[in-house]
């Protein structure tokens, strides 16, 4: 073969212009959010040629930016020769359609870009299904912009397109069928996970979940502690699939340590929904270790974003240990005053400084995990009667407690069992402690009376 036959022809990266609106009281400064958007774009081979920011009270309902700024973006096209506009926000289908018509280029919002990055990173069958589901759910209401020949009559094969059906209707129907199929597939994965969790509960091994912003160093930490061999790269969303490994604490007690997908500013709701089965690993955790990149200039904003996402997932009530990672890369002055750095980031001053890469202070982290688990191990016997309009408390009891009996009546649900002592407060209106009888009490006196069916005063 000639040398010419071995030549590799690479496609030139697409040229993109970044566009953002800056609102009052937003957590992230626009320039920082755009810098992150640029990193996301570069990870899917898009080259950034410029950026435009407009300060407004709220995005324009029709075109996201105002008419003057839209004209400025048009005029930049000749100078910058951009082929794509990346918008730092989630566009409505109408905004996207209007911008593409005005600018005559493809317009991609932050949600679509993150979905594209996830699609590139997904490795497992489950991960690919989750990403495809999120993409289909995002694209379905936007299908109108993809077809300009909506009046074309369909004459497709059996079961594909009926008389008079437009191409748009056919595509919507196919997308909905695919969504249903993927949901069925993921439901099967969910059932498998549930069976696995039930088996896990039969052997009371605590679960510790690593959470944090993407690229904070969670996978590196899991690898260092367990030798898991999980891909750990200096990239956003280097890993998407959860990995769980056993690890021995200093006393020899074993726990399960789980690495989860990293969070990001404005994580698309479609992704949270699609990855819920995966993220349920967090809801099963006894304890969370929030890994924070201590060297990142936006560490405070990242910590706020992670906490907000945990709130969205309903797991912000879990006990948390904060680990300031990458301290080996900090200036010496900051290394010696981590409490001040933690306060600046907005996390507790007792956060542990570690280096997942070098193994610094990992013994201290494991000791802290063990001490926290000892606190969490204190369970209190309780009986509670919860009205039907507070069913979320029943779910919470099942997720954090040990249910022994459950009955129903016209008022609600009566449960007996045990809950962690620290969680007693949330059940106060409906709960009473079950005091153990003295060991030498007569058998008749030691019998437990049935529940009265009335909430505690």
C-alpha positions as CSV (number, residue, x, y, z in Angstrom):
1,X,0.0,0.0,0.0
2,X,1.2,3.5,-0.7
3,X,1.8,6.1,2.0
4,X,-1.1,8.0,0.6
5,X,-3.5,5.2,1.5
6,X,-2.6,5.5,5.1
7,X,-3.4,9.1,5.4
8,X,-6.1,9.9,8.0
9,X,-8.5,12.7,7.0
10,X,-9.9,14.5,10.1
11,X,-12.9,16.7,10.0
12,X,-12.3,20.3,11.0
13,X,-14.0,21.1,14.3
14,X,-17.2,23.1,14.1
15,X,-16.9,26.8,14.9
16,X,-19.2,27.9,17.7
17,X,-20.3,31.2,19.2
18,X,-21.3,31.1,22.9
19,X,-24.4,33.1,23.9
20,X,-25.6,33.8,27.5
21,X,-27.9,36.0,29.4
22,X,-26.9,37.3,32.8
23,X,-29.7,37.4,35.3
24,X,-29.7,39.0,38.8
25,X,-29.0,36.8,41.8
26,X,-27.8,33.8,39.7
27,X,-25.4,31.5,41.5
28,X,-22.9,31.3,38.7
29,X,-21.2,34.3,37.1
30,X,-21.8,34.3,33.4
31,X,-18.2,34.1,32.4
32,X,-17.6,31.1,34.7
33,X,-20.7,29.3,33.3
34,X,-19.6,30.1,29.7
35,X,-16.1,28.7,30.5
36,X,-17.7,25.5,31.6
37,X,-19.9,25.4,28.5
38,X,-16.7,25.9,26.4
39,X,-15.1,22.8,28.1
40,X,-18.2,20.8,27.4
41,X,-18.1,21.9,23.7
42,X,-14.4,21.1,23.3
43,X,-15.1,17.5,24.7
44,X,-17.3,16.9,21.6
45,X,-14.9,18.5,19.1
46,X,-16.4,22.0,18.9
47,X,-14.1,25.0,18.7
48,X,-15.2,28.2,20.4
49,X,-14.6,31.4,18.4
50,X,-16.3,34.0,20.6
51,X,-18.9,34.7,23.2
52,X,-21.8,37.2,23.7
53,X,-23.4,38.0,27.0
54,X,-26.5,40.2,27.6
55,X,-27.6,41.5,31.1
56,X,-31.4,41.2,31.3
57,X,-34.1,40.7,34.0
58,X,-35.3,37.6,32.2
59,X,-34.7,35.9,28.8
60,X,-36.6,37.2,25.8
61,X,-39.6,34.9,25.4
62,X,-39.2,34.7,21.6
63,X,-35.5,34.8,20.9
64,X,-33.8,34.4,24.3
65,X,-31.8,37.6,23.8
66,X,-33.2,41.0,22.9
67,X,-33.5,42.3,19.4
68,X,-30.4,44.5,19.6
69,X,-28.2,41.7,20.9
70,X,-29.6,39.4,18.2
71,X,-28.5,41.9,15.6
72,X,-25.1,42.0,17.1
73,X,-24.9,38.2,16.9
74,X,-25.9,38.3,13.3
75,X,-23.2,40.9,12.5
76,X,-20.5,38.7,14.2
77,X,-21.2,35.9,11.7
78,X,-19.1,37.5,8.9
79,X,-16.1,38.1,11.2
80,X,-16.1,35.0,13.3
81,X,-17.5,32.6,10.7
82,X,-19.3,30.6,13.3
83,X,-21.4,27.6,12.2
84,X,-23.1,26.9,15.5
85,X,-24.5,28.9,18.3
86,X,-24.3,27.4,21.8
87,X,-26.7,28.9,24.3
88,X,-25.9,28.8,28.0
89,X,-29.4,27.9,29.1
90,X,-32.4,25.7,28.1
91,X,-34.3,27.1,25.1
92,X,-38.0,26.5,24.5
93,X,-38.8,24.9,21.2
94,X,-40.0,28.3,20.0
95,X,-36.9,30.2,21.0
96,X,-34.7,27.6,19.3
97,X,-36.8,27.7,16.1
98,X,-36.8,31.5,16.0
99,X,-33.0,31.8,16.6
100,X,-32.2,29.3,13.8
101,X,-34.5,31.2,11.4
102,X,-32.9,34.6,12.3
103,X,-29.3,33.4,12.3
104,X,-29.5,30.7,9.7
105,X,-27.2,28.3,11.7
106,X,-27.8,25.4,14.0
107,X,-28.6,26.5,17.6
108,X,-27.8,24.2,20.5
109,X,-28.7,24.9,24.1
110,X,-26.9,23.8,27.2
111,X,-29.2,20.8,27.7
112,X,-28.7,19.4,24.2
113,X,-24.9,19.8,24.6
114,X,-24.8,18.0,27.9
115,X,-26.9,15.2,26.4
116,X,-24.4,15.0,23.5
117,X,-21.5,14.7,26.0
118,X,-23.3,12.0,27.9
119,X,-24.0,10.1,24.7
120,X,-20.3,10.2,23.9
121,X,-19.2,9.0,27.4
122,X,-21.8,6.3,28.0
123,X,-20.2,2.9,28.0
124,X,-22.7,0.4,29.5
125,X,-25.9,-0.8,27.9
126,X,-27.9,0.8,30.7
127,X,-26.0,4.1,30.4
128,X,-26.6,4.3,26.6
129,X,-30.3,3.5,27.2
130,X,-30.6,6.3,29.8
131,X,-28.9,8.8,27.5
132,X,-31.1,7.9,24.5
133,X,-34.2,8.2,26.6
134,X,-33.2,11.7,27.8
135,X,-32.4,12.7,24.2
136,X,-35.7,11.5,22.8
137,X,-37.7,13.2,25.6
138,X,-35.8,16.4,24.9
139,X,-36.2,16.2,21.1
140,X,-39.8,15.1,20.9
141,X,-41.4,18.6,21.5
142,X,-38.7,20.0,19.1
143,X,-39.5,17.8,16.1
144,X,-41.4,20.6,14.4
145,X,-38.1,22.4,13.6
146,X,-36.7,19.3,11.9
147,X,-39.2,19.1,9.1
148,X,-40.2,21.7,6.5
149,X,-42.3,19.3,4.5
150,X,-45.1,18.7,7.0
151,X,-47.8,18.4,4.4
152,X,-46.2,15.5,2.6
153,X,-48.6,12.6,2.5
154,X,-47.4,9.3,3.8
155,X,-47.6,6.1,1.8
156,X,-45.3,4.0,4.0
157,X,-45.5,0.3,4.7
158,X,-47.9,-1.5,7.0
159,X,-47.9,-0.1,10.5
160,X,-45.5,2.7,9.6
161,X,-47.7,5.5,8.3
162,X,-51.4,5.8,7.8
163,X,-53.4,7.6,5.1
164,X,-52.8,11.4,5.3
165,X,-50.3,11.1,8.1
166,X,-47.5,13.7,7.9
167,X,-43.8,12.9,8.3
168,X,-43.9,14.8,11.6
169,X,-46.7,12.7,13.0
170,X,-44.9,9.5,11.9
171,X,-41.7,10.6,13.5
172,X,-43.4,11.5,16.7
173,X,-45.1,8.2,16.8
174,X,-41.9,6.3,16.3
175,X,-40.2,8.4,19.0
176,X,-42.9,7.7,21.4
177,X,-42.7,4.0,20.7
178,X,-39.0,4.0,21.2
179,X,-39.4,5.9,24.5
180,X,-41.9,3.3,25.7
181,X,-39.5,0.5,24.7
182,X,-36.6,2.1,26.5
183,X,-38.6,2.7,29.6
184,X,-39.6,-1.0,29.7
185,X,-35.9,-1.9,29.4
186,X,-34.9,0.4,32.2
187,X,-37.8,-0.8,34.3
188,X,-36.2,-4.3,34.0
189,X,-32.8,-2.9,35.1
190,X,-34.6,-1.1,38.0
191,X,-36.2,-4.4,39.1
192,X,-32.8,-6.1,39.0
193,X,-31.3,-3.3,41.1
194,X,-34.1,-3.7,43.6
195,X,-33.5,-7.4,44.0
196,X,-29.8,-6.7,44.4
197,X,-30.6,-4.1,47.1
198,X,-32.9,-6.4,48.9
199,X,-30.2,-9.1,49.0
200,X,-27.8,-6.3,50.2
201,X,-30.2,-5.4,53.0
202,X,-30.2,-9.0,54.2
203,X,-26.6,-8.5,55.0
204,X,-26.4,-5.2,56.9
205,X,-23.4,-3.6,55.2
206,X,-23.6,0.2,55.2
207,X,-23.5,2.0,51.9
208,X,-21.3,5.1,51.5
209,X,-21.8,7.1,48.3
210,X,-19.3,9.5,46.8
211,X,-21.0,12.6,45.4
212,X,-19.7,15.8,43.9
213,X,-19.3,18.0,40.9
214,X,-18.1,16.4,37.7
215,X,-14.3,16.1,37.7
216,X,-14.0,16.6,41.4
217,X,-12.0,13.4,41.7
218,X,-14.6,10.8,42.9
219,X,-13.4,8.0,40.6
220,X,-9.8,8.7,41.5
221,X,-10.7,8.4,45.2
222,X,-12.6,5.1,44.6
223,X,-9.7,3.7,42.7
224,X,-7.2,4.7,45.4
225,X,-9.3,3.2,48.2
226,X,-10.4,0.0,46.5
227,X,-8.3,-0.5,43.4
228,X,-11.5,-0.5,41.3
229,X,-9.8,0.5,38.1
230,X,-12.6,3.0,37.2
231,X,-11.8,5.3,34.3
232,X,-10.6,8.6,35.9
233,X,-9.7,11.4,33.4
234,X,-9.4,15.2,33.6
235,X,-12.7,15.5,31.6
236,X,-16.2,16.4,32.4
237,X,-18.3,13.3,32.9
238,X,-15.4,10.9,32.3
239,X,-17.5,8.2,33.9
240,X,-21.3,7.8,34.0
241,X,-21.9,4.3,35.3
242,X,-22.0,3.7,39.1
243,X,-19.4,1.4,40.5
244,X,-19.7,-0.2,43.9
245,X,-16.8,-1.9,45.8
246,X,-16.3,-3.3,49.3
247,X,-13.8,-1.6,51.5
248,X,-12.5,-2.3,55.0
249,X,-12.5,0.5,57.6
250,X,-9.7,0.8,60.2
251,X,-11.5,-1.5,62.6
252,X,-11.9,-4.2,59.9
253,X,-15.6,-3.4,59.4
254,X,-16.7,-3.6,55.8
255,X,-18.8,-1.0,53.9
256,X,-19.9,-0.6,50.3
257,X,-18.4,2.4,48.6
258,X,-20.2,3.7,45.5
259,X,-19.0,6.1,42.9
260,X,-21.9,8.0,41.2
261,X,-22.3,10.3,38.1
262,X,-20.9,13.8,38.7
263,X,-23.3,16.7,38.9
264,X,-23.1,19.9,36.9
265,X,-24.7,23.4,36.8
266,X,-28.1,23.2,35.3
267,X,-28.1,19.4,35.0
268,X,-31.0,18.8,32.5
269,X,-34.2,17.5,34.1
270,X,-34.4,14.9,31.4
271,X,-31.1,13.5,32.6
272,X,-32.1,13.4,36.2
273,X,-35.2,11.6,35.2
274,X,-33.5,9.2,32.9
275,X,-30.7,8.4,35.4
276,X,-33.0,8.1,38.4
277,X,-32.5,4.3,38.6
278,X,-28.7,5.0,38.7
279,X,-29.0,7.9,41.1
280,X,-31.2,5.7,43.4
281,X,-27.9,4.3,44.6
282,X,-27.5,7.6,46.4
283,X,-30.9,7.2,48.1
284,X,-29.8,3.8,49.5
285,X,-26.7,5.4,51.1
286,X,-26.3,5.5,54.9
287,X,-23.7,8.3,54.4
288,X,-22.5,10.6,51.7
289,X,-19.0,11.8,51.1
290,X,-19.1,15.1,49.2
291,X,-15.9,15.4,47.2
292,X,-15.0,19.0,46.5
293,X,-12.2,20.2,44.1
294,X,-10.4,22.5,46.5
295,X,-8.4,24.0,43.7
296,X,-11.3,25.0,41.4
297,X,-12.0,28.8,41.2
298,X,-15.7,28.0,41.3
299,X,-15.6,25.5,44.2
300,X,-18.2,27.4,46.1
301,X,-20.7,27.5,43.2
302,X,-20.0,23.8,42.5
303,X,-20.8,22.9,46.2
304,X,-24.0,24.9,46.0
305,X,-25.0,23.1,42.8
306,X,-24.3,19.6,44.3
307,X,-26.4,20.4,47.3
308,X,-29.3,21.7,45.1
309,X,-29.2,18.5,43.1
310,X,-29.2,16.4,46.2
311,X,-32.3,18.4,47.3
312,X,-33.9,17.6,43.9
313,X,-33.2,13.9,44.4
314,X,-34.7,14.1,47.9
315,X,-31.5,12.9,49.6
316,X,-30.3,16.1,51.2
317,X,-31.2,14.7,54.6
318,X,-28.3,12.2,54.6
319,X,-25.3,12.8,56.9
320,X,-22.4,14.2,54.8
321,X,-18.7,14.2,55.2
322,X,-16.9,16.9,53.2
323,X,-13.6,16.0,51.5
324,X,-11.5,18.8,50.1
325,X,-9.7,17.1,47.3
326,X,-6.5,18.0,45.4
327,X,-5.0,19.8,48.4
328,X,-1.5,18.8,47.1
329,X,-2.1,21.4,44.3
330,X,-3.0,24.2,46.7
331,X,-0.5,27.0,47.7
332,X,1.2,26.2,51.0
333,X,-0.7,28.9,52.8
334,X,-4.0,27.4,52.0
335,X,-2.8,23.8,52.7
336,X,-2.1,24.9,56.3
337,X,-5.5,26.7,56.8
338,X,-8.1,24.4,55.3
339,X,-10.7,25.6,57.8
340,X,-10.6,29.1,56.3
341,X,-10.8,27.6,52.8
342,X,-13.8,25.5,53.7
343,X,-15.5,28.6,55.1
344,X,-14.8,30.4,51.9
345,X,-16.3,27.6,49.9
346,X,-19.3,27.5,52.2
347,X,-18.9,24.0,53.6
348,X,-18.2,22.9,57.3
349,X,-14.9,23.9,58.7
350,X,-14.2,20.3,59.7
351,X,-13.9,19.2,56.1
352,X,-11.1,16.8,55.6
353,X,-8.3,17.8,53.2
354,X,-7.2,14.9,51.0
355,X,-5.4,14.1,47.8
356,X,-7.1,11.2,46.1
357,X,-4.2,11.1,43.6
358,X,-1.4,10.9,46.2
359,X,-3.4,9.2,49.0
360,X,-2.9,12.1,51.5
361,X,-5.2,11.8,54.6
362,X,-7.2,8.9,53.3
363,X,-6.7,7.1,56.6
364,X,-8.3,10.1,58.3
365,X,-11.2,10.0,55.9
366,X,-11.9,6.3,56.6
367,X,-11.7,7.0,60.4
368,X,-14.2,9.8,60.0
369,X,-16.5,7.5,57.9
370,X,-16.4,4.9,60.6
371,X,-17.1,7.3,63.4
372,X,-20.1,8.7,61.5
373,X,-21.5,5.3,60.8
374,X,-21.3,4.5,64.5
375,X,-23.5,7.5,65.2
376,X,-25.9,6.5,62.4
377,X,-26.1,2.9,63.8
378,X,-28.2,4.1,66.8
379,X,-31.8,3.0,65.9
380,X,-34.8,3.8,68.1
381,X,-38.0,1.6,68.3
382,X,-41.0,3.6,67.2
383,X,-44.7,3.3,66.3
384,X,-46.3,5.9,64.1
385,X,-49.6,6.6,62.4
386,X,-49.3,8.7,59.3
387,X,-52.3,10.2,57.5
388,X,-52.7,9.5,53.8
389,X,-51.8,13.1,52.8
390,X,-48.4,12.6,54.4
391,X,-47.5,9.5,52.4
392,X,-44.0,10.9,51.7
393,X,-43.2,10.2,55.3
394,X,-44.1,6.5,54.8
395,X,-41.7,6.4,51.9
396,X,-39.1,8.1,54.0
397,X,-39.6,5.6,56.9
398,X,-39.1,2.7,54.4
399,X,-35.9,4.2,53.0
400,X,-34.1,5.1,56.2
401,X,-35.7,2.8,58.8
402,X,-36.4,-0.8,59.5
403,X,-40.1,-1.6,59.0
404,X,-41.5,-4.4,61.2
405,X,-45.3,-4.1,60.7
406,X,-47.6,-2.0,58.4
407,X,-51.4,-1.7,58.6
408,X,-53.9,0.6,57.0
409,X,-57.2,2.1,58.0
410,X,-59.4,5.0,56.8
411,X,-57.0,7.6,58.5
412,X,-53.7,6.4,57.0
413,X,-50.8,4.0,57.6
414,X,-49.7,2.6,60.9
415,X,-46.0,1.5,61.0
416,X,-43.9,-0.1,63.7
417,X,-40.1,-0.5,63.5
418,X,-36.9,1.4,64.1
419,X,-35.5,4.6,62.7
420,X,-32.1,6.3,63.2
421,X,-32.3,8.4,66.4
422,X,-31.2,11.5,64.5
423,X,-34.3,11.2,62.2
424,X,-36.9,11.2,65.1
425,X,-37.7,14.9,64.6
426,X,-39.2,14.6,61.2
427,X,-41.8,12.1,62.5
428,X,-42.7,14.1,65.7
429,X,-46.4,14.8,65.0
430,X,-47.1,11.1,64.5
431,X,-44.6,9.1,66.6
432,X,-44.1,7.7,70.0
433,X,-41.2,5.8,71.4
434,X,-41.7,2.2,72.4
435,X,-40.0,1.8,75.7
436,X,-38.5,-1.6,76.3
437,X,-39.8,-3.5,79.3
438,X,-37.5,-4.4,82.2
439,X,-35.9,-7.8,81.6
440,X,-37.4,-9.3,84.8
441,X,-41.0,-8.1,84.1
442,X,-43.7,-10.7,84.2
443,X,-44.7,-12.1,80.8
444,X,-48.2,-10.6,80.9
445,X,-47.0,-7.2,81.8
446,X,-44.3,-7.3,79.1
447,X,-46.8,-7.9,76.2
448,X,-47.0,-5.0,73.8
449,X,-50.4,-3.3,73.6
450,X,-51.9,-2.7,70.1
451,X,-51.6,0.7,68.6
452,X,-54.4,3.1,69.7
453,X,-54.7,4.6,66.2
454,X,-54.2,8.2,67.3
455,X,-51.3,10.5,66.6
456,X,-49.2,11.6,69.6
457,X,-50.1,14.9,71.0
